[in-house]
Amino acid sequence: MKISLYASALIGCIALSGCMSGTMGRAKDAAPPITVASVDLNRYAGKWYEIARYPNSFQKKCEGVTAEYALRPDGRVGVTNTCATGTSDGKPRSAQGVAAVIDGSNNAKLAVNFAPIPLPKGQGNYWVLYLDPNYQTALVGSPNGSYLWLLARTKTLTTEQRAALNAAAEQNGFRTDLLKDTVQP
């Protein structure tokens, strides 16, 4: 079963507001970002560590951020985002959400919802922009450039992995100088 997953370590992203305005990391007149061709949900499921993100209001004071994805019987993806408040060993807080694949996206665009009221399907708010062949690193962003996350299966990246993620972001018109590195315990 293939699905474009990756409701990034957006700890409560959308939990507090379906699409709060954040840092605009792309030019408003930029072409839409280009997503990966597809994501194999079975390979994507599991735990991811947030390596870096665009600063946003719903992740304020969050460190040690993780996102866990699980297949659901209804074909959607369960999302659990967790962060430590203040420092990487601070009090944990979590948000539960559900991600649905956007029809016609080749499973590369998702509508992620943490609120009790579903978001409109539209174009989705969670686009997988890069995923290495071994499913060890990923770049996820919103098409309007307000959100961007660098994710990995491990708490740290090699220089080469970080360079690949930054290059993918820049190729999609995202500013990498706006990224805030996440402190992992």
C-alpha positions, -999 to +999 in steps of 0.1 A: +000+000+000+014+034-010+005+067+005+021+100+007+026+103+043+045+125+066+026+147+087+059+160+099+069+167+134+045+194+133+038+192+170+003+202+171+006+218+138-028+225+129-037+214+164-040+250+173-051+263+139-054+244+107-031+268+089-017+295+111+004+319+093+040+314+100+073+325+084+068+329+047+099+310+035+090+311-002+084+339-026+046+344-031+050+343-069+072+311-068+061+281-087+044+254-066+069+231-048+076+197-065+068+167-044+082+132-045+066+107-068+051+086-040+056+074-005+053+038+006+033+040+038+046+007+052+082+020+050+072+055+062+053+044+093+071+047+126+091+073+144+108+104+129+129+130+147+126+167+138+160+180+128+150+215+120+119+236+112+106+270+103+097+287+136+060+287+141+036+296+169+023+260+177+058+247+183+070+276+205+093+263+232+094+228+217+126+207+216+131+170+213+103+169+187+092+136+172+064+124+149+051+089+148+029+076+120+007+045+120-015+029+094-052+030+102-078+004+090-096+032+072-066+039+049-056+071+067-026+077+088-026+083+125-001+110+136+013+115+171+035+145+175+054+150+207+078+176+220+095+185+252+086+219+266+114+244+269+143+221+267+150+187+252+143+171+286+114+193+295+078+182+302+064+163+272+033+173+254+016+154+225-010+160+198-029+133+180-040+138+144-051+121+113-037+125+078-056+118+045-040+115+011-050+142-014-066+125-044-045+127-075-013+136-057+004+102-062+004+100-024+028+130-020+003+155-005-016+151+027-043+169+046-033+166+082-058+174+108-053+178+146-085+197+153-119+182+159-132+198+127-117+183+095-098+206+072-110+210+037-094+185+013-081+212-011-044+209-020-033+196+014-011+213+039+017+187+042+037+180+011+066+155+010+093+173-010+122+149-005+125+114+008+158+095+005+155+060-011+161+043+023+134+063+041+159+077+065+155+115+058+127+136+046+117+172+038+081+182+044+066+216+038+034+235+031+029+247-005+026+283+006+060+283+023+048+289+058+060+256+071+091+234+065+105+205+085+136+184+081+130+149+095+152+118+101+150+084+116+179+093+139+184+123+162+213+136+141+223+139+104+255+135+086+268+165+067+258+148+035+222+142+046+218+178+058+232+191+025+207+169+005+178+182+026+189+218+023+194+214-015+159+199-019+145+228+001+163+254-020+154+237-053+117+241-042+122+278-034+124+275+004+149+297+023+171+275+045+185+304+064+151+306+082+154+271+096+157+266+134+176+235+145+158+213+169+176+202+201+173+164+206+181+148+239 
